[in-house]
Amino acid sequence: MRCFLQAKIHQARLTGTNVEYHGSLAVCPSLLQASGLLPNERVDVYNLDNGNRLTTYIIEGDTGEIALNGAAALKGAVGERIIIASYAWLTNQEMREHTPRVVLVDENNKIHEVKG
């Protein structure tokens, strides 16, 4: 088995940070639906503006919300752009048929395009 990109939300803008929250990444429901990502799913977060990377899990946020919580809140600031990515282990057969879901968003976290 090998590990491949499963889903990605590209260039989402952070709308909030809350270090006092017990931890996670709040994601807008429409972005969860478009990407196929699920609450409690493990994700990697890559900050395009400062280079920070972290691993956390998703919680469903409010409409338009992308928020780092807990210790992760120290890895970004409101307005910064992030990539949210999940990965899956695939067999040789699954690799041949696999296409990741990529959701491109605008500066307001509205869906611009969905690939895959």
C-alpha distances in whole Angstrom, upper triangle without the diagonal:
4,7,10,13,14,18,21,24,26,29,30,33,34,37,37,36,37,37,38,36,34,30,28,28,30,29,32,31,31,28,26,27,26,23,22,21,23,25,23,20,19,19,20,23,25,28,30,33,33,29,28,25,24,22,23,23,25,28,30,33,36,36,36,35,32,33,31,33,33,32,30,33,34,32,33,37,38,38,35,32,28,25,23,19,16,12,10,6,5,5,7,10,9,9,12,14,13,16,16,20,22,25,28,31,35,37,37,34,35,32,33,30,27,24,21
4,7,10,12,15,18,21,23,26,27,30,31,34,34,34,35,35,37,34,32,29,26,26,28,27,30,29,29,26,24,25,25,21,20,20,22,24,22,19,17,17,17,20,21,25,26,30,29,26,25,22,21,19,21,22,23,27,29,31,34,34,33,32,29,30,29,30,31,30,28,31,32,29,30,34,35,34,31,28,25,22,20,16,14,10,8,5,6,7,8,11,10,8,12,14,12,14,14,18,19,23,25,28,32,33,35,31,32,30,30,27,24,22,19
4,7,9,12,14,18,19,22,24,27,27,30,31,30,31,31,33,31,29,25,23,22,25,24,26,26,26,23,21,22,22,18,17,17,18,21,19,16,14,13,14,17,18,21,23,26,26,23,22,18,18,16,18,18,20,23,25,28,31,31,30,29,26,27,25,27,28,27,24,27,28,25,27,30,31,31,28,25,21,18,16,12,10,6,5,4,6,9,11,13,11,9,13,14,11,13,12,15,16,20,22,25,28,30,31,27,29,26,27,25,22,19,17
4,6,9,11,15,16,20,21,24,25,28,29,29,31,31,33,31,29,26,23,21,23,22,24,24,23,20,19,20,19,15,15,15,17,20,19,15,14,13,13,16,16,20,21,24,25,22,21,18,18,16,18,18,19,22,24,26,29,29,27,27,24,25,24,26,28,27,24,27,28,25,26,29,29,29,26,23,19,16,14,10,9,5,5,6,7,10,11,13,10,8,11,12,9,9,8,11,13,16,19,22,25,27,28,25,26,23,24,21,18,16,14
4,6,8,11,13,16,17,21,22,25,26,26,28,28,31,28,27,23,20,19,20,18,20,21,20,17,16,17,15,12,12,12,15,18,18,14,13,11,11,13,14,17,18,22,22,19,19,16,16,15,16,16,16,20,21,23,25,25,24,23,20,22,21,24,25,25,22,24,26,22,23,26,26,25,23,19,16,12,11,7,6,4,6,9,10,13,15,16,13,11,13,13,9,9,6,8,9,13,15,18,21,23,24,21,22,19,20,18,15,13,11
4,7,11,13,17,17,21,22,24,25,26,27,28,30,27,26,23,19,18,19,17,18,18,18,15,13,14,13,9,9,9,12,15,15,12,12,10,12,14,15,19,20,23,24,22,21,18,17,15,16,15,15,18,19,21,23,23,22,22,19,21,21,23,25,25,22,24,26,23,24,26,26,26,23,20,17,13,11,8,5,5,6,9,10,13,15,15,12,11,14,12,8,8,5,6,9,11,15,17,21,23,24,20,21,18,19,17,13,12,10
4,7,10,13,14,17,18,21,22,23,25,26,28,25,25,21,18,15,16,14,15,15,14,11,10,11,10,6,7,7,11,14,15,11,11,9,11,12,14,17,17,21,22,20,20,17,16,15,15,14,13,16,16,18,20,20,18,18,16,18,19,21,23,24,20,22,24,21,21,23,23,22,20,17,14,10,8,6,5,7,9,13,14,17,19,19,15,14,17,15,11,9,5,5,6,8,11,14,17,20,20,16,17,14,16,13,11,10,9
4,6,10,10,14,15,18,20,20,23,24,27,24,24,20,17,14,15,12,14,14,14,10,10,12,10,7,9,9,12,15,16,13,12,9,10,10,11,13,14,17,19,17,17,14,15,14,14,14,13,16,16,17,19,18,16,16,14,16,16,19,22,22,18,20,22,19,18,20,20,19,17,13,10,7,5,4,7,9,12,15,17,20,22,22,18,17,19,18,14,11,8,6,5,6,8,11,14,16,17,13,14,12,13,12,10,10,10
4,7,7,10,12,15,17,18,21,23,25,23,23,19,16,13,13,10,11,12,11,8,9,11,9,7,10,9,13,14,16,14,14,11,11,10,11,12,12,16,18,17,16,15,15,15,15,14,12,15,14,15,16,15,13,13,11,14,15,18,21,21,18,18,20,18,16,18,17,16,14,11,8,6,5,7,9,12,15,19,20,24,25,26,22,21,23,21,17,14,11,9,6,5,6,7,11,13,13,10,11,9,11,10,9,10,12
4,6,9,12,15,17,19,22,23,26,24,25,21,18,15,15,13,13,15,14,10,12,15,12,10,14,13,16,18,19,17,16,13,12,10,10,10,10,13,15,15,15,14,15,16,17,17,15,18,17,17,18,17,14,14,12,15,16,19,22,22,18,19,20,17,15,17,16,14,12,8,7,5,7,8,12,14,18,21,22,26,27,27,24,22,24,22,19,16,13,11,7,6,5,6,9,11,12,10,11,10,10,10,10,11,13
4,6,9,12,15,17,20,22,25,23,25,21,18,15,15,13,14,16,15,12,14,17,15,13,17,16,19,20,21,19,18,15,13,11,9,9,8,10,13,13,14,14,15,17,17,18,17,18,18,17,18,17,13,13,11,13,14,18,21,21,17,17,18,15,13,14,13,11,9,5,5,5,8,11,15,18,21,24,26,29,30,31,28,26,27,26,23,20,16,14,11,9,7,6,8,8,10,8,11,11,11,12,13,14,17
4,7,9,12,14,17,19,22,20,22,19,16,12,12,10,10,13,13,10,12,15,13,12,16,14,17,17,19,18,17,14,13,10,10,10,10,11,14,15,15,14,15,16,16,16,14,15,15,13,14,13,10,9,7,10,12,16,19,19,16,15,17,15,12,12,11,9,8,5,5,6,8,11,15,18,21,25,27,30,32,32,29,27,29,27,24,21,17,15,12,9,8,6,7,7,8,6,9,10,11,13,13,16,18
4,6,9,11,15,18,20,19,21,18,16,12,12,11,11,15,15,12,15,18,16,16,19,17,19,19,20,20,19,16,15,12,12,10,10,10,13,14,14,15,16,17,17,17,16,16,16,14,14,13,9,9,7,9,11,14,18,18,15,13,15,13,10,9,7,5,5,5,6,9,11,14,18,21,25,28,30,34,35,36,32,31,33,31,28,25,21,19,16,13,11,9,8,6,7,6,10,12,13,16,17,19,22
4,6,8,11,14,17,16,18,15,13,10,10,10,11,15,16,13,15,18,18,17,20,17,19,18,19,19,18,16,15,11,12,10,11,11,13,14,13,14,14,16,15,16,14,14,14,12,13,13,10,8,5,6,7,11,14,15,12,10,12,11,8,7,5,5,6,6,7,10,11,15,18,22,25,28,31,35,36,37,33,32,35,33,29,27,23,21,18,16,15,12,12,10,10,9,13,15,17,19,20,22,24
4,7,11,14,16,15,18,16,14,11,10,10,10,14,15,14,16,19,19,19,21,19,20,18,20,20,20,18,18,15,15,13,15,14,16,18,17,18,17,19,17,17,15,15,14,11,10,11,8,6,5,6,9,11,15,16,14,11,14,13,10,8,5,6,8,10,11,14,14,18,21,24,28,31,34,37,39,40,36,35,37,35,32,29,25,23,20,18,17,14,13,11,9,9,13,15,18,20,21,24,26
4,7,10,12,12,15,13,12,10,9,11,12,16,17,16,17,21,21,21,22,20,20,18,19,20,20,18,18,15,16,14,16,15,16,18,16,17,16,17,16,16,14,14,14,11,11,13,11,8,7,5,7,8,12,13,11,8,11,12,9,7,5,8,10,12,12,15,15,19,21,25,28,31,34,38,40,41,37,36,39,37,33,31,27,25,23,20,20,17,17,14,13,13,16,19,21,23,24,27,29
4,7,9,9,12,10,10,9,10,12,14,18,20,18,19,22,23,22,23,20,20,18,18,19,19,17,17,14,15,13,16,15,15,17,15,15,14,16,14,15,14,14,15,12,14,16,14,10,9,5,5,6,8,10,8,5,8,9,8,7,7,10,11,13,13,16,15,19,21,24,28,31,34,37,40,41,37,36,39,38,34,32,28,26,24,22,22,19,20,17,16,16,19,22,24,26,26,28,30
4,5,6,9,9,10,10,10,14,16,19,22,20,20,24,25,24,25,22,21,18,18,20,19,18,18,16,18,16,19,19,18,20,17,17,16,16,14,15,14,14,15,13,14,17,16,13,11,8,7,5,6,9,9,6,9,11,10,10,11,14,15,17,16,19,18,21,22,26,29,32,35,39,41,42,39,38,41,40,36,34,30,28,27,25,25,23,23,21,20,19,22,24,27,29,29,31,32
4,6,8,8,10,11,13,16,19,22,24,23,23,26,27,26,27,23,22,19,18,20,19,18,18,16,18,17,20,19,18,19,16,16,15,15,14,15,16,15,17,16,18,21,20,16,14,10,8,5,4,6,7,5,7,10,11,11,13,16,16,18,18,20,19,22,23,26,29,32,35,39,41,42,39,38,42,40,37,35,31,30,28,27,27,25,26,24,23,22,25,27,30,31,31,33,34
4,6,8,11,13,14,18,20,22,26,24,24,27,29,28,28,24,23,20,19,21,20,20,21,19,21,20,24,23,22,23,20,20,17,18,15,16,17,15,18,16,18,21,21,17,16,12,11,7,6,8,10,9,11,14,15,15,16,19,20,22,21,23,22,24,25,28,31,33,37,40,43,44,41,40,44,42,39,37,33,32,31,29,30,28,28,26,25,24,27,29,32,34,33,35,36
4,6,8,10,11,15,17,19,22,21,20,24,26,25,25,21,19,16,15,18,17,18,19,17,20,20,23,23,22,23,20,19,16,16,13,13,13,12,14,13,15,19,19,15,14,11,9,5,5,9,10,9,12,14,15,15,16,19,19,21,20,21,19,22,22,25,28,31,34,37,40,41,38,38,41,39,36,34,31,29,28,27,27,26,27,25,23,22,25,27,30,31,31,33,33
4,7,10,12,15,18,20,23,22,21,24,26,24,24,20,18,15,13,16,15,16,17,17,20,20,24,24,23,23,20,19,15,14,11,11,12,11,14,14,17,21,21,17,16,13,11,7,5,8,10,11,13,15,16,18,19,22,21,22,20,21,19,21,21,24,26,28,32,35,38,39,36,36,39,38,34,33,30,29,28,27,28,27,28,27,26,24,27,28,31,32,31,33,33
4,7,9,13,16,18,21,19,18,21,23,21,21,17,16,13,11,13,12,13,14,13,16,17,21,21,20,20,17,15,12,11,8,8,9,9,13,13,16,19,19,15,13,10,8,5,4,7,7,8,11,12,14,16,17,19,19,19,17,18,16,17,18,20,23,25,29,32,35,36,33,33,36,35,31,30,26,25,25,24,25,24,26,24,23,21,24,25,28,29,28,29,30
4,6,10,13,15,18,16,14,18,20,18,17,14,13,10,9,10,9,10,11,11,14,15,19,20,19,19,16,14,11,9,6,5,6,7,10,10,14,17,16,13,11,8,6,5,7,9,7,9,12,12,13,15,16,18,17,17,14,15,12,14,14,17,20,23,26,29,32,33,30,29,33,31,28,26,23,22,21,20,21,21,23,22,21,18,21,22,25,25,24,26,26
4,6,10,12,15,13,12,15,17,15,15,12,11,9,9,10,10,9,10,9,12,13,16,17,17,17,15,13,11,10,7,6,5,6,8,8,12,14,13,10,7,6,5,6,9,11,8,9,12,12,11,13,13,15,14,14,11,12,9,12,13,16,19,22,25,29,32,32,29,28,31,30,26,24,21,19,18,17,18,17,19,18,17,14,17,18,21,22,21,23,23
4,7,9,12,11,10,14,15,14,15,12,11,9,10,12,12,12,13,12,15,15,18,19,20,20,18,16,14,13,10,9,6,5,5,5,8,10,10,7,5,5,7,8,11,14,11,11,15,14,13,14,13,15,15,14,13,13,11,14,15,18,21,24,27,31,33,34,30,30,32,30,27,25,21,19,18,16,17,16,18,17,15,13,15,16,20,21,20,22,23
4,6,9,7,7,10,11,11,12,9,10,9,11,11,13,11,13,12,15,15,17,19,20,20,18,17,15,14,12,10,7,6,5,5,7,8,8,6,5,7,9,11,15,17,14,14,17,16,15,15,14,15,15,14,12,12,10,12,13,17,20,23,26,29,32,32,28,28,30,28,24,22,19,16,15,13,14,13,15,15,13,10,12,13,16,17,16,19,20
4,6,5,6,9,10,11,12,11,11,11,14,14,16,15,16,15,17,18,19,21,22,23,21,20,19,18,16,14,10,9,6,5,5,5,5,5,6,9,12,14,18,20,17,17,20,19,17,17,15,15,16,15,14,14,12,15,16,20,22,26,28,31,33,33,29,29,31,29,25,23,20,16,15,12,14,12,13,14,11,8,10,11,14,16,15,18,20
4,5,5,6,9,10,10,10,10,10,13,14,16,16,18,17,20,21,22,24,26,26,24,23,21,20,17,15,11,9,6,6,7,6,8,9,10,13,15,17,20,23,20,20,23,23,21,21,19,19,20,18,17,16,14,16,16,20,21,25,27,30,32,32,28,28,30,27,24,22,19,16,16,13,15,14,16,17,14,11,11,12,15,16,15,18,19
4,5,5,6,9,10,10,11,13,16,16,18,17,19,18,20,21,22,24,26,26,25,24,23,22,20,17,13,13,10,10,9,7,8,10,11,15,18,20,23,25,22,22,25,24,22,22,20,19,20,18,17,16,14,16,17,20,22,25,26,30,32,31,27,27,29,26,23,20,18,14,14,11,12,11,13,15,13,10,9,8,12,13,12,15,16
4,5,5,6,8,8,10,12,15,14,16,14,16,15,17,18,19,21,23,23,22,20,20,18,17,15,12,12,10,10,11,9,8,9,10,13,15,18,21,23,20,20,23,21,19,20,18,17,17,15,13,12,11,12,14,17,19,23,24,27,29,29,25,25,26,24,21,18,15,11,10,8,10,9,12,14,12,8,8,7,11,11,10,13,14
4,6,5,6,5,6,8,11,11,13,12,15,15,17,19,20,23,24,24,22,20,19,17,15,12,9,10,8,9,11,11,11,11,11,13,15,17,20,22,19,20,23,22,20,21,20,20,19,17,15,13,11,12,12,15,17,20,22,25,27,27,23,23,25,23,19,17,14,11,11,10,12,12,15,17,15,12,12,11,14,14,12,14,15
4,6,5,7,8,11,14,13,16,15,18,18,20,22,23,26,28,27,26,24,22,21,19,16,13,13,10,12,13,12,13,14,14,17,19,21,24,26,23,24,27,25,24,25,23,23,23,20,18,16,14,14,14,17,18,21,22,25,27,26,22,23,25,21,19,17,14,11,12,10,13,13,17,19,17,13,13,11,14,13,11,13,14
4,6,8,11,13,16,15,17,16,18,18,19,21,21,24,26,26,25,23,22,21,20,17,14,15,13,14,15,13,13,14,15,18,20,22,25,27,24,24,27,25,24,25,23,22,21,19,17,15,13,13,14,16,17,21,21,25,26,25,21,22,23,20,17,14,12,8,9,7,10,11,14,17,16,12,11,8,11,10,7,10,10
4,5,9,12,14,12,14,12,14,15,16,18,19,22,24,23,22,20,19,18,17,15,12,14,13,14,16,15,14,15,14,17,18,21,24,25,21,23,25,23,22,23,22,21,20,17,15,12,10,10,10,12,14,17,18,22,23,23,19,19,20,18,15,12,9,6,7,6,10,11,15,17,17,13,13,10,12,11,8,9,9
4,6,10,12,10,13,12,15,16,19,21,22,25,27,25,24,21,20,18,17,14,12,13,12,15,17,16,16,17,16,18,19,21,24,25,22,24,27,25,24,25,25,24,23,20,18,15,12,11,10,12,13,16,17,20,22,21,17,18,20,17,14,13,10,8,10,10,13,15,18,21,20,16,16,14,16,14,11,12,11
4,7,9,7,9,9,12,13,16,19,20,23,24,23,21,19,17,14,13,10,8,10,10,13,15,15,15,15,13,15,16,18,20,22,19,20,23,21,21,23,22,22,21,18,16,13,10,9,8,10,12,15,17,21,23,23,19,19,22,19,16,15,11,10,11,11,14,15,19,20,19,16,16,15,17,16,13,14,14
4,6,5,9,10,13,15,18,21,23,25,26,25,23,20,18,15,13,9,7,8,8,12,14,15,16,15,14,16,16,17,19,21,19,20,23,22,22,24,23,24,23,21,18,16,12,12,10,13,13,17,19,22,25,24,21,22,24,22,19,18,15,13,15,14,17,18,21,23,21,18,18,17,20,19,17,18,17
4,5,9,10,14,15,19,20,23,25,26,25,22,20,17,14,11,7,5,5,6,10,13,15,16,14,13,14,14,14,16,19,17,18,21,21,21,22,22,23,22,21,18,17,13,13,12,15,16,19,21,25,28,28,24,25,28,25,22,21,18,17,18,17,20,19,22,23,21,18,19,19,22,22,20,21,21
4,6,9,13,14,18,20,23,25,25,24,21,18,15,12,9,5,5,6,9,12,16,18,19,16,15,15,14,14,15,17,15,17,20,20,20,22,23,24,23,22,19,17,14,13,12,14,15,18,21,24,27,27,24,25,28,26,23,22,19,18,19,19,22,22,25,25,24,21,22,22,25,24,22,23,22
4,6,10,12,16,19,21,24,24,22,20,17,14,11,8,5,6,8,11,14,17,19,19,17,15,15,15,15,16,18,16,18,21,19,20,23,23,24,22,20,17,15,11,10,8,10,11,14,17,20,24,24,20,21,24,22,19,19,16,15,16,17,20,20,23,24,23,20,21,21,23,22,20,20,19
4,7,10,13,16,19,22,22,20,17,14,11,7,6,4,7,10,13,16,19,21,20,18,15,15,14,14,15,16,13,16,19,17,18,21,22,23,21,19,16,14,10,9,7,9,11,13,17,20,23,24,21,21,24,23,19,19,16,16,17,17,20,21,24,24,24,21,23,22,24,23,21,21,20
4,6,10,13,16,18,18,16,14,11,8,6,6,6,7,11,13,15,18,20,18,16,13,14,12,14,15,15,12,15,17,15,16,18,19,20,18,16,12,10,6,6,5,8,11,14,17,21,23,24,21,20,23,22,19,18,14,14,14,15,17,18,21,21,21,18,20,19,21,21,19,19,18
4,7,10,13,15,15,13,11,7,6,4,6,8,10,14,16,17,20,21,19,17,14,14,12,14,15,14,11,14,15,12,14,17,18,19,16,14,10,8,6,5,6,9,12,15,18,22,24,25,22,21,24,23,20,19,15,15,14,15,16,17,20,20,21,18,21,20,21,21,19,19,19
4,7,10,12,12,10,8,6,5,6,8,10,11,14,16,16,19,19,17,15,11,11,10,12,14,13,9,11,13,10,10,13,15,15,12,10,7,6,5,6,9,12,16,19,21,25,27,28,25,24,26,26,22,20,17,16,14,14,15,15,17,17,18,15,18,18,20,20,19,19,20
4,6,9,9,7,6,5,7,9,11,13,14,17,19,19,21,21,19,17,13,13,12,15,16,15,11,13,13,9,10,13,14,14,11,9,5,5,7,8,11,14,17,20,23,26,28,29,26,24,27,26,23,21,17,17,15,15,15,15,17,16,18,16,19,19,20,20,19,19,21
4,6,6,5,5,6,9,12,13,16,16,18,20,19,21,21,18,16,12,12,11,14,16,15,11,12,11,8,7,10,11,11,7,6,4,7,9,11,15,17,21,24,27,30,31,33,30,28,30,30,26,24,20,20,17,16,15,15,16,15,16,15,18,19,20,20,21,21,23
4,6,6,8,9,12,15,17,19,19,21,22,21,23,22,19,18,14,15,14,18,20,18,15,15,15,11,10,11,13,11,7,5,5,7,11,13,17,19,23,25,28,31,32,33,30,28,30,30,26,24,20,20,16,16,14,14,14,13,16,15,18,18,18,19,20,20,22
4,6,8,11,14,17,19,21,21,23,24,22,23,23,20,18,15,15,15,18,20,18,15,14,14,10,8,9,11,9,6,6,8,11,14,16,20,22,26,29,31,35,36,37,34,32,34,34,30,27,24,23,20,19,17,16,16,14,16,16,19,20,20,22,23,24,26
4,6,9,12,16,18,20,21,23,25,23,25,25,22,20,17,16,14,17,18,16,13,13,11,8,8,10,12,12,8,9,10,12,15,17,20,23,26,29,31,35,36,38,35,32,35,35,31,29,26,25,22,21,20,19,19,17,19,19,22,23,24,25,26,26,28
4,6,10,14,16,19,20,23,25,24,26,26,23,21,17,17,15,18,19,16,13,14,13,9,10,12,15,14,11,10,9,11,13,15,18,20,23,26,28,31,33,35,32,29,32,32,28,26,23,23,20,20,19,19,20,19,21,20,23,24,24,24,25,25,26
4,7,11,13,16,18,20,22,22,24,25,22,20,16,15,12,15,15,13,10,11,10,6,8,11,14,15,11,11,9,11,12,14,17,19,22,24,27,31,32,34,31,29,32,32,28,27,23,23,21,21,20,20,21,20,21,20,23,24,25,25,25,25,27
4,7,10,13,15,18,21,21,23,24,22,19,16,15,12,14,15,12,9,12,11,8,10,13,16,16,13,12,9,10,10,11,13,15,19,21,24,27,29,31,28,26,29,29,25,24,20,21,19,19,19,20,21,20,22,20,23,23,24,24,24,24,24
4,7,10,12,16,18,19,22,23,21,18,15,13,10,12,12,10,7,10,11,8,10,14,16,18,15,14,11,11,10,11,12,14,17,20,23,26,28,30,27,26,29,29,25,24,21,21,19,20,20,20,22,22,23,20,23,23,25,25,24,24,25
4,7,10,13,16,18,21,23,21,18,15,14,11,12,12,11,8,12,13,11,13,17,19,20,17,16,13,12,10,10,10,12,15,17,20,24,26,28,25,24,27,27,23,22,19,19,19,19,20,21,23,23,23,21,24,23,25,25,23,24,23
4,7,10,13,15,18,20,19,16,13,12,9,9,10,10,8,11,13,12,13,16,18,19,17,17,13,13,10,11,10,13,16,18,22,25,28,29,26,25,29,28,24,23,20,19,19,19,21,21,23,23,23,20,22,23,25,25,23,24,24
4,7,10,12,16,18,18,15,13,12,10,10,11,12,10,13,16,15,16,18,19,20,19,18,15,14,10,11,10,13,15,18,21,24,27,28,25,25,28,27,23,22,19,18,18,18,20,20,23,23,22,19,21,21,24,24,22,23,22
4,7,9,13,14,14,12,10,10,10,10,12,14,12,14,17,16,16,18,18,19,18,17,14,13,10,11,10,14,16,19,22,25,28,29,25,25,28,26,23,22,18,17,17,16,18,18,20,21,19,16,18,18,21,21,20,21,21
4,6,10,13,13,11,10,10,10,10,12,15,13,14,18,17,17,19,18,20,19,19,16,16,13,14,14,17,19,22,25,29,31,32,28,28,31,29,26,24,21,19,19,18,20,19,21,21,19,16,18,19,22,23,21,23,23
4,7,9,11,9,9,10,12,12,15,18,16,16,20,20,19,19,18,19,20,19,17,17,14,16,16,19,21,24,26,30,33,32,29,29,32,29,26,24,21,18,18,16,18,17,19,20,17,14,16,16,20,21,19,22,22
4,7,8,6,7,8,11,11,15,18,16,15,19,18,17,17,15,17,17,17,16,16,14,17,18,21,23,27,29,33,35,35,31,32,34,32,28,26,23,20,19,17,18,16,18,17,15,12,14,16,19,21,20,23,24
4,6,5,8,10,13,14,17,20,18,17,21,21,19,18,15,16,18,18,17,18,17,19,21,24,26,30,32,36,38,38,34,34,36,34,30,28,25,22,21,18,18,16,17,16,13,12,13,15,19,20,20,23,25
4,6,9,11,15,17,20,23,21,19,23,22,20,19,16,16,18,17,17,18,17,20,21,25,27,30,32,36,38,37,33,34,35,33,29,27,24,20,19,16,16,14,14,14,11,9,10,12,16,18,18,21,23
4,7,10,13,16,20,22,19,17,21,20,17,16,13,13,14,14,14,15,15,18,20,23,26,30,32,35,37,37,33,33,34,32,29,26,23,19,17,14,14,11,11,10,7,6,7,10,13,16,16,20,22
4,6,10,12,16,18,15,14,17,17,14,13,11,11,13,13,13,14,13,17,18,22,25,29,31,35,37,37,33,33,35,32,29,26,23,20,18,15,15,12,13,12,9,8,10,13,16,18,18,21,23
4,7,10,14,15,12,11,14,13,11,11,9,10,10,10,9,11,10,14,16,20,23,26,29,32,34,35,31,30,33,31,27,25,21,18,16,14,14,12,13,12,10,8,11,13,16,18,18,20,22
4,6,10,12,9,8,11,11,9,9,8,10,11,11,10,12,12,15,17,21,24,27,30,34,36,36,33,32,35,33,29,27,23,21,19,17,17,15,16,15,13,12,15,17,20,21,21,24,25
4,7,8,6,5,8,8,7,9,9,12,11,12,10,12,11,14,16,20,23,26,29,33,35,36,32,32,35,33,29,28,24,22,20,19,19,18,19,17,16,15,18,20,22,24,23,25,26
4,6,6,5,8,10,10,11,12,15,15,16,14,16,14,17,18,21,24,27,30,34,37,38,34,34,37,35,32,30,26,25,23,22,23,21,22,21,20,18,21,23,26,27,26,28,29
4,5,6,8,10,11,13,15,18,17,18,17,18,17,19,20,23,25,28,31,35,38,39,36,35,38,37,34,32,29,27,26,25,26,24,26,24,23,22,25,26,29,30,29,31,32
4,5,6,8,10,13,15,18,17,18,16,18,17,19,20,22,25,27,31,34,37,39,35,35,38,37,34,32,29,28,27,26,26,25,26,25,24,23,26,28,30,31,30,31,32
4,5,5,8,10,13,15,14,14,12,14,13,15,17,19,23,25,29,32,35,36,33,32,35,34,30,29,25,24,23,22,23,22,23,21,21,19,23,24,26,27,27,28,29
4,5,6,8,10,13,12,14,13,15,15,17,19,22,26,28,32,35,38,39,36,35,38,37,33,31,27,26,24,23,23,21,22,20,20,18,22,24,26,27,27,29,30
4,6,8,11,14,12,14,14,16,16,19,21,24,27,30,33,37,39,40,37,36,39,38,34,33,29,28,26,25,25,23,24,21,22,21,25,26,28,29,29,31,32
4,7,11,12,10,12,11,13,14,16,18,21,25,27,30,34,36,37,34,33,36,35,31,30,26,25,23,22,22,21,21,19,20,19,23,24,26,27,27,28,29
4,7,9,7,9,9,12,13,16,19,22,26,29,31,35,37,38,35,33,36,35,32,29,26,24,22,21,20,18,18,16,17,16,20,22,23,25,25,26,28
4,6,6,9,10,14,15,19,22,25,29,32,34,38,40,41,38,36,39,38,34,32,28,26,23,22,20,18,18,15,15,15,19,21,23,25,26,28,30
4,6,9,11,14,16,19,22,26,29,33,35,39,41,42,38,37,39,38,34,31,28,25,23,20,19,16,15,12,12,13,16,19,20,23,24,26,29
4,7,9,13,15,19,22,25,29,32,35,38,40,41,37,36,38,36,33,30,26,24,21,18,16,14,12,9,10,11,14,17,18,20,22,24,27
4,7,10,13,16,20,23,27,30,32,36,37,38,35,33,35,34,31,28,24,22,19,17,15,13,13,10,12,12,15,17,18,20,21,23,26
4,7,10,13,17,20,24,27,29,33,34,35,31,30,32,31,27,24,21,19,16,14,12,10,10,9,11,10,13,15,15,17,18,19,22
4,6,10,13,16,20,23,26,29,31,32,28,27,29,28,24,21,18,16,14,12,11,11,12,11,13,11,14,15,15,16,17,18,20
4,6,10,13,17,20,22,26,27,28,24,23,25,24,20,18,14,13,10,10,10,10,13,13,14,12,14,14,15,15,14,15,17
4,7,10,14,17,20,23,25,26,23,21,24,23,19,17,13,12,10,10,11,12,14,15,16,12,15,14,16,15,14,15,16
4,7,10,14,16,20,22,22,19,18,20,19,16,14,10,10,9,10,12,14,17,18,19,16,17,16,17,16,14,14,14
4,7,11,13,17,19,20,16,16,19,18,14,13,10,10,11,12,15,17,20,22,22,18,20,18,20,18,16,15,14
4,7,10,13,15,17,13,12,16,15,12,12,9,11,12,15,17,20,23,25,25,22,23,21,22,20,17,16,14
4,6,10,13,14,10,10,14,13,10,11,10,12,14,17,20,22,26,28,28,25,26,23,25,22,19,17,15
4,7,10,12,9,9,13,13,11,13,12,15,17,20,23,26,30,32,32,28,29,27,28,25,22,20,18
4,7,8,5,6,9,10,8,11,12,15,18,21,24,27,31,33,33,30,30,28,28,25,22,20,17
4,5,5,6,9,10,10,14,15,18,21,24,27,30,34,36,37,33,34,31,32,28,25,22,19
4,6,5,7,9,10,14,16,19,22,25,28,31,35,37,38,35,35,32,32,29,26,22,19
4,5,6,7,9,13,15,18,21,25,28,31,35,38,38,35,34,31,31,28,25,21,18
4,5,5,6,10,12,15,18,21,24,28,31,34,35,31,31,28,28,25,21,18,15
4,5,5,8,11,14,17,20,23,26,30,33,34,30,30,27,27,24,20,17,14
4,6,9,12,15,18,21,24,28,31,34,35,31,31,28,27,24,21,17,14
4,7,10,13,16,19,22,26,29,32,33,29,29,25,25,21,18,15,11
4,7,10,13,16,19,22,26,29,30,26,26,22,22,19,16,13,9
4,7,9,13,15,19,22,25,26,23,22,19,19,15,12,9,6
4,6,10,13,16,20,22,23,20,20,16,17,14,10,8,6
4,7,10,13,17,20,20,16,16,13,14,11,7,6,4
4,6,10,13,16,17,14,14,11,11,8,6,5,6
4,6,10,13,13,10,10,7,8,6,5,6,9
4,7,10,11,9,9,6,5,5,6,8,11
4,7,8,5,5,4,5,7,9,12,15
4,5,5,5,7,6,9,12,15,18
4,6,7,10,10,13,16,18,21
4,5,9,10,14,16,19,22
4,6,9,11,13,16,19
4,6,9,11,15,18
4,6,7,11,14
4,7,10,14
4,7,10
4,7
4
